[in-house]
Amino acid sequence: TVGNSAALLYAASGASDDWAKSIGIKYSYTFELPDKGTYDFLLPASDILPVCEDFFPAFDVFAAKVATCCGVVTTTIKLRTTP
């Protein structure tokens, strides 16, 4: 979905994506991680790794597409699954 994050999601102060747009950065993005409406922004520790395992492969593809578009070199994100 394209648009202002406050209009599309919810009002929040200090969002870096809105700041980026305000200083002239052409594209800025907001990534919302899942929580199913139960914990808001305070996921239990047991949910953090599954969320990361789901999110970071998608973010890696996104970053590679942006790098290809903008001519920036990127590296693959390696998710560490053990402490």
Secondary structure, DSSP 8 states (H G I E B T S, - for coil): --S-HHHHT---TT-HHHHHHHTT-S---------TTTSTT---HHHHHHHHHHHHHHHHHHHHHHHHHHT------------
